[in-house]
Amino acid sequence: MADRIGRVNLAEGCLAQARLAELDDPEKVEGLLRKAAESQPGNHRARIAMAAYYLSAMHKNYDLAEQYGREALRVDPSRMEAYAILATASAARGNWTDMDAVLARAEKAVPDDPTPYYRAAGAILASGREIERAERLLRTYLAAEPEGNAPTRAEAHWQLGLVLEKEGRGAEAIGEWSESLRLDSDSPAKRELKRVAARQP
C-alpha cells in the first residue's frame, strides 16, 4: 500500500514507508522522512514529521527541528503543529523570548487550539529550568477548551501536578492529580497519588 501511495504522491508514499520503518527498520526512518520533505517542498505534513523526528528523545536536534518547523509554518501558518514544535524547541533550549513570540503568534493564528502552550510546558518540565513558566503555560492551556486531538484536560491537570510538586507545593499537586483522576480514571495521576501515599508514615 505504501508503494502504491508513492506512485501517486512520492512524499506521501515516503511518509507511509517511514511509519512502517518505525516498527521494522528504524534506521531508515530519517532518510525516508527527508526524501518526503525534499520531494515536495509544499508538503506541510512532511515538514512536521521531519521536525517531530528531531524533537524526539532518541534523535534530538533542536536546530533541525526548528528549521523544519519554520518551513512548515511558511507552507501553512494557519495550522497548530508548527507553532507547537517551535515553542517546544525554544522552551527546551530555555530561549524564553522566542518561546513567548511563537506562542503569541500561535494565539493569533490558531486561537481555538492552545496545544503549543501544553507542549512548551512539557519541555520546560523535562528540562527542570524556570519551572514556574510551565505552571503559567499549563494554566493558560486549562483556561481554554482543548480541541478534539489536543491533550486532554486530565493530562494537563496531571502535568500541572508534576510542576507544582517540583515547586514544593505538594498539597496543590495532589489536588491537581485528584482532578485529573476524576476526569479520567486511567490518568497517570493515579500513579503519582500512589507514589505520594507510599511516602506517608
Helices and strands as residue ranges (DSSP letters): H 2-8, H 10-24, G 26-28, H 29-39, H 44-55, G 57-59, H 62-75, H 80-93, H 96-109, H 115-127, H 132-142, H 153-166, H 170-183, H 189-199
